[in-house]
Each structure stands twice: as structure tokens, then as C-alpha cells.
């Protein structure tokens, strides 16, 4: 796998990106913009699942309202994150925080588009408070793990 990571890192496009004084920072900035979009959408729904705000709004309606922001954040973060990763792929290969981030990302995407989606689309009367709180806290924990591990990647 290390050979594949090296191949990615030393491809002509990524060599050019690393050498540019503005391209890497611009992509990193877009990545953070995607994080802001996604974080807002996740926080609104997960905090509602935990019973912390917007209690007059049905959780299913709230989830439908913020889903475009969640998807927009993902559509920005995934490709820009991929480019940021590929610039220093061999370095990341050896960083435990990269693998933690990748693992949390896979888990939270699976959770978000399966279990969490089912819970939020249930009527508030049909979803148990324990299920909602469990899903909300797991989701927030995984997203926090992604953010913290991502931050640790910059400071190994």
C-alpha cells in the first residue's frame, strides 16, 4: 500500500500542487469551508436528537432542511481532502491520526446515511428518546474524532 501512496504523492499534478505558493492553501481553505457547511448541518440535527434545542421543529423536517448543506459540505470536503491527502500521502501513511480520521470518516458516513437517516425520518413519536440520543451522541463523537484527528495530522 505504501507504493500506491508514493505513486499518488509523486504524480505530476500533485507535485505541481505542492510547488504552487497558492494552490495548496486555496484547497485547504476550501476544505475548511466545506467543514463549516457540514458541521453546521450535523450540529443542528445531532443537537436536536440529543434534545438540545429546536424542540418545536420536528426532527425529520429539520433533517430535510439541512440535508442540502450536509451534502454540499461533503461534496466540497471529500475531493479537497483527497487532494490534501495525496500531496503528502507517504507522510500520512505513517500517521496513526490519519488512519483514525479515515476510520471515523467511514463509520460516520455509514451511520449518517443509514441508521441516523432512519432515526431522523421517523416521527418524533415513533423514535425512542434513547435511540435518538444514542445516534446523536455517536454521530457527534465520530465527527469530533474526524476533526481532532485531522488537526493532529498537521502536528504529528
Order of alpha helices (4+ residues) and beta strands (2+ residues): alpha-alpha-alpha-alpha-alpha-alpha-alpha-alpha
